[in-house]
Amino acid sequence: QQRDKLKQYQKRISLNLERERALARQLLGEGKKEKAMLLLKKKRYQEQLLDKTENQISNLERMVQDIEFTQIEMKVIEGLKIGNECLNKMHQVMSIEEVERIIGETQDAVEYQRQIDEILAGSLTEEDEDAILEELNAITQEQMELPEVPSEPLPEKIPGTLPL
């Protein structure tokens, strides 16, 4: 609000400056040098006020930016506070002992699965492995069936004709 009031004040002073300059010219034209001089002094004083007003507007805008940034910082801090509270609640729900118990159970389950895999891998006999290799070769041969080669002789190329 103050910034807007200062800008209105600036406009008012600017308009006054123009009027006073025109009036000073008119007074000089009429030969009233002293009044013109007084009017120009007043104009100069108002120009200085205009500069001060510009500085105040700049300070107000800087202050508004600082306030807006501080509000953003407050929102960030509030977000961090809420996040910290959530983490604390999660830590209450899941204790270190609980995590260690779950990790231990997982390691036990992985070890048990590894033992099962070893038993299954070791239960194949040499005959089973030979049968597996034979089946693999059969599947490979099925995939590689080639077309039959024609038994007829190839025709000879006749010069001057285009190949079909």
RASULLIN-V173603 format. One record per pair of residues at least 4 apart in sequence whose ideal C-beta (glycine too) atoms are under 8 Angstrom apart, sorted by the first residue. I is the first residue (numbers start at 1). J is the second residue. Records with the same first field share a line. If there is no record, write none. Layout:
I=J  J
This chain:
1=5
2=6  60
3=7  57  60  61  64
4=8
5=9
6=10  53  56  57  60
7=11  57
8=12
9=13  53
10=14  50  53  54  57
11=15
12=16
13=17  46  49  50  53
14=18  50
15=19
16=20  46
17=21  43  46  47  50
18=22
19=23
20=24  39  40  42  43  46
21=25  43
22=26
23=27  39
24=28  36  39  40  43
25=29  36
26=30
27=32  33  35  36  39
28=32  33  36
32=36
33=37
34=38
35=39
36=40
37=41
38=42
39=43
40=44
41=45
42=46
43=47
44=48
45=49
46=50
47=51
48=52
49=53
50=54
51=55
52=56
53=57
54=58
55=59
56=60
57=61
58=62
59=63
60=64
61=65
62=66
63=67
64=68
65=69
66=70
67=71
68=72
69=73
70=74
71=75
72=76
73=77
74=78
75=79
76=80
77=81
78=82
79=83
80=84
81=85
82=86
83=87
84=88
85=89
86=90
87=91
88=92
89=93
90=94
91=95
94=98  99
95=99
96=100
97=101
98=102
99=103
100=104
101=105
102=106
103=107
104=108
105=109
106=110
107=111
108=112
109=113
110=114
111=115
112=116
113=117
114=118
115=119
116=120
117=121
118=122
119=123
124=128  129  132
125=129
126=130
127=131
128=132
129=133
130=134
131=135
132=136
133=137
134=138
135=139
136=140
137=141
138=142
139=143
140=144
141=145
157=161  163
